[in-house]
Structures are given as C-alpha cells and as structure tokens.
C-alpha cells in the first residue's frame, strides 16, 4: 500500500487507477459483514431497497407487509458485543397501522432524487404515494389502474419531476408531483410493465421492460417508443462494427435484410409497406390489408406493430450503467443480456446465471470501476459478474430464501441485499484497514544486511 | 455419407480392440471412443478435434491424436460442433439429423461469451441454423445447414410418395425463406411476403408447411411462427424425459453423486439418446457439475 502511495506521489500511477485498485480489491473480498447489521422491522419479504442518491447515507426499504422503513447506513443506533457489532435500527417506518399507509404489499420504494425530504412508494393496492420524510405523512396519492410493479424518477431531471410507474396495465403512466396529476401515458407494451428505468444520459429517455418480453425506449416528449430491443439483432463486441453494404437479392429480401440490420424500426416498417406495394408477386389482398391497417395508426404509434422481444419471458429487471452507454436486462428466461444503448443491439455477453425468479421483479446493481454486475439469482445465491466477460467472480450465499434486490453503495464498497426471508443483509469487504496497509509490506521486509 | 463409411471401418477396429463385451449394436462405435475422449475432454477442451480425425481415419491410435490437432484450423466452437455431430448416437428407427444443444456447447468450451459470439458468426455465414425448442426454458438446437436441408428433402420425398400436390411450396421455402431469415422465428406477414417472391401463395400452402413440421405456431402470439425440424417430435419428449431420468438416477444415490465412468455404462429407458449426450446437456444448463478426484471424474447434482 505504501508503495502504491509513493507511486501516486511520483506520478507513476494516476490517481484514478490508484483509487480503483483499492476499490477492486475491497469488492473482491466481499463477505457477509460481521461488524454491521440491519434490524429489519418488516414482516414480509423485502421487495425494494434504495440508498439515497444525494449523500448515500439513508437506506429506504419497502416490504410485502405494506411497510416502508428508513435506516441510517453510517451511524448505528446501538452497539453490541462491546462496540464491535453495530446494529442499525430503522429510523422510522410507515406501515398498515399508519392512517394513510398502503393496504397491500409495497413493490417499490424510491427516494426523491434531489433530496431526502420526500420518498415515493408504489404498492399492489393500486396506489402510488409520495411521503414527506420529516413528518412521515403521505402528501400526494396517485390512483393507478392496476397493481404498481415499479416506480422510477430520473436522477438527472432538470425540468421535470415526473414519476414513471409500471403497472399490470399495458400503459406506463407518468405522474407529476408538482401538479398532482398524470401528465401522460405511454402505450405500446402488450402486457404489464414490470420494470421501469430512466436513462442516465438524458432526462427525457425512459426504458421499460414488459411481461411480454419487450424492452422499449421512450422519449417522453414524443408519442410512441423510438426503439424496441430485439434479441436477434446482435453485435459482437462493445461497439457496433462499421456498416457493410449487404448484397441486394430480390427487392423485398433486401428490404427484409435491412430490417434485420436496421436500427430504426419505424423507418423499416414504413419501407416494408412501400416494398410490398412495389413487388408484383405479392398477393394484392394482403398488401392492401396491411396498407389500410397501417394507415389507421398514427405514424408515431407504428411501434405497436413491432413485436420484437428482448427476452423469451418477462423482463424482470433493468439497469442502465452510469456512463449511459449500456443497459442490462434480466428476464424470466434466466438470461441477463447486455445491450448497447446507442445501436440497440445485443452484445452477446453470456452471464452464467442459474435461474432467476420469474414471478417478481428483481433489482440489479452495477459498479463502475471494477465493472461488476450484482444479480440476485434464485434462492440464497447472489452472484457478482465481471461485466464484459460474463464470468462469476463471487457467489454470496447468506439469505435463507430467494434474494429480491441488491443495492451497491459505491462510497464504502458495501452491498445491501434483501430477500423473501424478511432480512436486509450487509456484505462488506473482509479484513480490517490495518491488514490492507500491511499486505504489501510483508514481501518488502528483507533483511539484506545480515550475513 | 462419409461418416457412415468411416463408422463401419472403426466398428471393426474397435470390435477387435475392446476387451469388455459391450455388444450394443447401435451405440458401440461411438461409446467406445467416447469413454477415452470423455476423460480427456474434461482436461483439455481443445483436444476434441482429434476424435473427429480418429473416426475418419479409423486406423489412428488415440495416442497419435495429439499432433494432428495442430493441423486443425477451426475455432473452438466450430471444433466442438463438428466433434459432437460426429458423436451423435445413431437411432435406426427414425431419420433424425444430428443436432447439438446449446447447453452442450457451453459445457465443452470454456468461455460462454466466446461460444455465443462464434455461434453468431457461424449462423450469419449460414453454416449452422439455430432452432428454439419447447422443452424447458432456454433450449436451442443447432443443426448444420446441410443436415437440415437433407431432412427437408426427405420430408418432401415422403410427401410425394403420399401423392400430395403443390409441393413447390417447399422449394420456395428453401430458396427464399431459409436463405434470408436466419432467426428462429418468423412473422406471418413476412413469411407470406417472402414466399410470394416465387408466385401466388395462399394460406393453404402455409398449412402444408405446418403439416410437414417445418413451422409451428407460437403459443403466445398467434401471428408468429417458430421454425422447427420436421419429424422430431418424439425426440423432444425423449429429451426431457431422459433428462429427468438421469437426474433422478443421481439424486437417488446417498451423496447425490456418481462416477462418470459408471454413469456412462447405464442405459436410459425413456430416451433414445445416450447418457453422454444428456450429461453434456445437464452440465451446460447448470444442473450437474463435475469434480476431479483421485479416482476419476465425479458428477454431482448442483444445489441451488
């Protein structure tokens, strides 16, 4: 460690790589923490966890018994075993006994991204409530047409305060806190929407994954989605290759080929329509039916005809990387796919998951610098993968039932996971600070002056 | 055709060499080469190419395999595909083309991302074709394009014998659809438009294709079809039953593990495919794992 500090001083390694080296070492030694513990007040499986985005200090959890609780991650409420184990009890909780509390399970609890004064919970009782943290009162209520599966707010929104809610209804609703009303709905999915995620590069772009297996990209300023991810459109590598001109066979097969390689589905659907008109061999009855069907739909809504699926089952989890370039999606076909956002293609990185639970949404998390993905896989195993190789670096076993969420705190390199066994577990890097300092020195200690 | 002839040669050679009496006619040539290959396979995935050459030459002893490996210029996935195709068990009753499951590829090549990417390249070059199966969650079958086209021709011939009319739809299918649509599924309108390139096409023609077994409707979406391999329905049932049988065989043991050598001698009652096929498939899909011990490889059920 001292060697590394000296290198940084002399400029041999950059300060970024210096910090990353320690972070990676700490993350790779993650284990169930023997110094920190959350005392979970929940009496149902914990469905959602989030650390607040401003300070990284407060952890919000939502559970299936309709209770939401807030914990302080950095300061413990009391200590046990003569100060060695820190117990963190919840600061407050809102549950069914609360006069405005949710009646059924809470599926998603998120912080207001600007400060910790508000938090938002979405529940299976069809309500989405906005709470004031300091008084623990529900400030605004939104009634949804179906069970709320997931809610999300954009962390980089400068001009809007919209909450995107994915419900069992096919439409994604955007709720505005400032006015207390729905601003608009996004339609295009053909089944319930299980996961919603805002983009980390633009405040107007929303990604949603549905139970029909499709992932759609929406620009909320326009009607209809502008991209539907298709798992058969692939690219081999981080960035798409330079486009080659494909050999033109028959007119229609060239159109079909361009639709395979094309990036904008709207354009290809329209060109397919014109292509079918121009080819003589096509049965005219079919072409006219297609034409008339497409004529009735607004051009922005042509994407509803696009049936490409990103997964063979429902899309249960979505996570965009912090640099805004890639999107991870987990599906109930037990596959995790990494998508390049710019080109909309599947990068074909194979993540070796066992099985992922199919009935509930799961929460994935990513870490930037050692580029890892934390995925809750079925019962008890929580796996950390290298993002580009897809290999499992760590298997963390500690939960008694299936794990629902992972939340990574990059400030301390700690991982919080929650599961159906009602527990919130903390995984922290093993070893103490003294061990880290001493690690390199043992090799350096050479007695080269003795005979 | 080449493989058939080589098998006859190797059959005699191994018949003389083998001391144990495994006189099961169907799988004898493959199973005797497979034992030695199986042991070596676990150590080094890249040496798989030599078995391919062993079957072809027939007279090469297994020790001389190693230097031949340097001459092979396949990528790893390609080598694994050809080797597994050569080892496909011969089932005499039905004419089934040799196919490889994707989970078998995952278990025989180390890096799964590399497998995915190389498979994608092979698919784009039209060397292989990938089909989605309806057994289990994420099963895909990989078939060499030549084998698939042979199977389609066999079906057409059979339908000709039954005096079916309108058979040029199959030619259109092969020429236009198979050539341009490389994914495992196709939409109704796209299918019609691609087939129409060769003439007028009615819904009745599509029914003919479905009856022949080349297309199946998707359960979720009435407008989409999966491509399918004709006359293999009984095989998929056998596949899932064979998997269950093999897993229950190992689960019944006290410590839920078995020696691989012992496992290979067993014969499955419900599946026409042999144990070697199923073991590769189960390792790749994460149900089993292999552990190296001092007395050989052990296969263990993976708890999760």
Interface residues (C-beta under 8 A of the other chain):
Chain A: X212 X232 X234 X236 X249 X250 X252 X253 X256 X257 X260 X272 X276 X279 X281 X282 X283 X286 X290 X307 X312 X313 X333 X334 X335 X348 X349 X350 X352 X354 X355 X377 X378 X379 X380 X381 X389 X390
Chain B: X106 X111 X112 X113 X115 X116 X117 X120 X121 X132 X137 X138 X176 X179 X180 X181 X182 X183 X184 X187 X189 X190 X192 X193 X194 X196 X197 X198 X199 X200 X201 X202 X220 X221 X223 X224 X286 X302 X304
